[in-house]
């Protein structure tokens, strides 16, 4: 419990808040915040959720001391490694997926992937020019978050046996998913009805690594 108290105090210090203001930001009385910071009381589940939501705290780090903290200003100089799948995702007409692609690791400065947690990230090579207007070029590496699966945005998408990088618009009210290229040379692809079974949208692109 004492180590959790130390991490609790570190978060407050990094946020630049007094004990009173920090406690209030978490919906706590000053007395309760003081007891947590002093190691006499463990933070409740609600407090843990607020630490994660408001201060981007990695709760695995908070509870165990393992991994990166996630808080701004901490571990800025450290590098983390994310899994790089040795498979191309097409920014074009489509590339057939390999059954068992090999994987490597991609080292990145920790500050560049905030606020995402490295354990939720993976990366894949990009092939083609259909996403150039979104700043995603042939030969780039798309970094995607395996936990972000909702809302319109750019995703790594599986269509049948092909892997694509496309902007995805969901219109679930009428049962339609549209895959949009960021290049006027490519037409949108709309999927409805039974065709939706071909589409698996599960990996939201959160960053793109440009190789020189």
C-alpha positions as CSV (number, residue, x, y, z in Angstrom):
1,X,0.0,0.0,0.0
2,X,2.9,2.3,0.7
3,X,4.1,2.0,-2.9
4,X,0.7,2.8,-4.2
5,X,0.7,5.9,-2.0
6,X,4.1,6.9,-3.5
7,X,2.7,6.6,-7.0
8,X,-0.4,8.5,-6.0
9,X,1.8,11.4,-4.8
10,X,3.9,11.2,-7.9
11,X,0.8,11.7,-10.1
12,X,-0.2,14.7,-8.0
13,X,3.3,16.2,-8.3
14,X,3.4,15.7,-12.1
15,X,0.0,17.4,-12.3
16,X,1.4,20.4,-10.3
17,X,-1.6,20.4,-7.9
18,X,-1.8,20.9,-4.2
19,X,-3.1,17.9,-2.1
20,X,-6.5,19.7,-1.7
21,X,-6.9,20.4,-5.4
22,X,-5.8,17.0,-6.4
23,X,-8.3,15.3,-4.0
24,X,-11.1,17.5,-5.4
25,X,-10.2,16.6,-9.0
26,X,-10.8,13.0,-8.0
27,X,-14.1,13.7,-6.2
28,X,-12.5,13.2,-2.8
29,X,-12.5,15.1,0.4
30,X,-9.2,16.5,1.5
31,X,-9.1,14.1,4.4
32,X,-9.7,11.0,2.2
33,X,-7.1,12.2,-0.3
34,X,-4.6,12.7,2.5
35,X,-5.2,9.2,3.8
36,X,-4.6,7.7,0.4
37,X,-1.4,9.8,-0.1
38,X,-0.2,8.7,3.4
39,X,-0.8,5.0,2.6
40,X,-3.5,4.4,5.2
41,X,-6.3,3.8,2.7
42,X,-6.3,2.1,-0.7
43,X,-8.0,4.1,-3.5
44,X,-11.4,2.8,-4.5
45,X,-12.3,1.5,-8.0
46,X,-14.0,4.8,-8.7
47,X,-10.8,6.7,-7.8
48,X,-8.7,4.4,-10.0
49,X,-11.0,5.0,-12.9
50,X,-10.7,8.7,-12.4
51,X,-6.9,8.5,-12.3
52,X,-7.0,6.7,-15.6
53,X,-9.5,9.0,-17.2
54,X,-8.2,12.4,-16.0
55,X,-4.5,11.8,-15.7
56,X,-4.0,9.0,-18.2
57,X,-2.6,6.7,-15.5
58,X,-1.7,3.2,-16.5
59,X,-3.5,1.3,-13.8
60,X,-1.3,-1.7,-14.1
61,X,1.7,0.5,-13.3
62,X,-0.2,2.1,-10.4
63,X,-1.2,-1.2,-8.8
64,X,2.0,-3.2,-9.5
65,X,4.7,-0.7,-10.3
66,X,5.4,-2.4,-13.6
67,X,5.4,-0.8,-17.0
68,X,5.2,2.9,-17.9
69,X,3.1,5.3,-15.8
70,X,1.3,7.0,-18.7
71,X,1.3,10.3,-16.9
72,X,2.5,13.4,-18.7
73,X,6.1,14.4,-18.0
74,X,7.1,11.0,-16.8
75,X,9.6,8.7,-18.7
76,X,9.8,11.2,-21.5
77,X,13.2,10.0,-22.6
78,X,12.4,6.3,-22.6
79,X,11.8,4.1,-25.6
80,X,9.2,1.5,-25.8
81,X,8.8,-1.4,-28.2
82,X,5.6,-2.3,-30.0
83,X,4.9,-5.4,-32.1
84,X,5.5,-4.8,-35.8
85,X,3.7,-7.4,-37.9
86,X,5.7,-8.4,-41.0
87,X,2.7,-8.0,-43.3
88,X,1.6,-5.2,-45.6
89,X,-1.7,-3.5,-45.3
90,X,-2.8,-2.1,-48.6
91,X,-3.6,1.6,-49.1
92,X,-4.9,0.5,-52.5
93,X,-6.9,-2.4,-53.8
94,X,-6.0,-5.0,-51.2
95,X,-3.2,-7.4,-50.2
96,X,-3.9,-11.0,-49.3
97,X,-3.3,-11.7,-45.6
98,X,-0.7,-14.3,-44.6
99,X,-2.0,-16.9,-42.2
100,X,1.0,-16.7,-39.9
101,X,2.9,-13.4,-40.5
102,X,6.2,-13.0,-38.7
103,X,6.6,-10.2,-36.2
104,X,9.4,-7.8,-35.2
105,X,9.6,-5.0,-32.8
106,X,9.4,-1.2,-33.5
107,X,11.2,1.0,-31.0
108,X,9.6,4.4,-30.5
109,X,10.1,7.3,-28.0
110,X,7.5,6.9,-25.3
111,X,6.4,10.5,-25.6
112,X,5.3,9.9,-29.2
113,X,2.7,7.4,-28.4
114,X,1.0,9.2,-25.6
115,X,-1.8,8.9,-24.5
116,X,-1.9,5.3,-25.8
117,X,-0.5,2.4,-23.8
118,X,2.2,0.5,-25.6
119,X,0.6,-2.9,-24.7
120,X,-2.5,-1.9,-26.7
121,X,-0.5,-0.9,-29.8
122,X,0.7,-2.9,-32.9
123,X,2.1,-1.8,-36.2
124,X,1.9,-2.9,-39.8
125,X,3.6,-1.9,-43.1
126,X,1.6,0.2,-45.6
127,X,1.6,-0.5,-49.3
128,X,0.0,1.7,-52.0
129,X,-1.1,5.3,-52.5
130,X,-4.8,5.4,-51.7
131,X,-4.3,7.2,-48.3
132,X,-1.8,9.9,-49.4
133,X,-4.2,12.8,-48.6
134,X,-4.3,11.5,-45.0
135,X,-0.5,11.6,-44.9
136,X,-0.2,7.8,-45.1
137,X,2.3,6.9,-47.9
138,X,3.6,3.8,-49.5
139,X,6.3,2.3,-47.2
140,X,5.0,3.9,-44.0
141,X,4.2,2.0,-40.9
142,X,0.7,2.4,-39.5
143,X,0.4,2.1,-35.7
144,X,-3.0,1.0,-34.5
145,X,-4.7,0.6,-31.2
146,X,-6.3,-2.8,-30.7
147,X,-8.6,-1.5,-28.0
148,X,-10.1,1.4,-30.1
149,X,-12.9,-0.1,-32.2
150,X,-15.7,2.4,-32.3
151,X,-16.5,5.6,-34.3
152,X,-15.6,6.8,-37.8
153,X,-11.9,7.0,-38.5
154,X,-8.9,5.4,-40.2
155,X,-8.6,1.6,-39.5
156,X,-6.6,-1.4,-40.5
157,X,-9.5,-3.5,-42.0
158,X,-9.8,-7.1,-43.1
159,X,-12.1,-7.6,-46.1
160,X,-12.2,-11.3,-46.9
161,X,-8.6,-12.4,-47.1
162,X,-7.2,-8.9,-47.7
163,X,-5.8,-6.3,-45.3
164,X,-6.5,-2.7,-46.0
165,X,-5.8,0.7,-44.5
166,X,-9.0,2.9,-45.1
167,X,-11.1,5.5,-43.6
168,X,-14.2,3.8,-42.2
169,X,-17.6,5.4,-42.0
170,X,-20.2,3.5,-40.0
171,X,-23.9,3.9,-40.8
172,X,-25.3,1.2,-38.6
173,X,-28.8,2.7,-38.6
174,X,-29.2,1.4,-42.2
175,X,-26.7,-1.4,-41.9
176,X,-23.9,0.0,-44.0
177,X,-20.1,0.3,-43.7
178,X,-18.2,2.5,-46.2
179,X,-14.5,2.2,-46.8
180,X,-13.1,5.5,-48.1
181,X,-9.7,6.2,-49.7
182,X,-8.0,9.5,-49.2
183,X,-7.1,9.7,-52.9
184,X,-9.7,10.7,-55.5
185,X,-8.4,8.0,-57.9
186,X,-10.1,5.4,-55.7
187,X,-13.9,5.0,-55.3
188,X,-15.5,4.3,-51.9
189,X,-16.6,0.8,-51.3
190,X,-19.9,0.2,-49.5
191,X,-20.9,-3.0,-47.8
192,X,-24.5,-3.8,-46.8
193,X,-26.5,-6.9,-46.0
194,X,-24.6,-10.2,-46.3
195,X,-21.5,-8.4,-47.6
196,X,-20.9,-7.0,-44.1
197,X,-19.8,-10.5,-43.0
198,X,-16.7,-10.0,-45.2
199,X,-15.6,-6.8,-43.3
200,X,-13.8,-6.9,-39.9
201,X,-13.0,-3.5,-38.5
202,X,-11.0,-3.9,-35.3
203,X,-7.8,-1.8,-35.3
204,X,-7.9,2.0,-35.3
205,X,-4.9,3.8,-36.7
206,X,-3.5,6.3,-34.2
207,X,-0.2,7.2,-35.7
208,X,1.9,6.8,-38.8
209,X,5.7,6.3,-38.9
210,X,7.4,7.7,-41.9
211,X,10.5,5.9,-42.9
212,X,13.2,7.9,-44.7
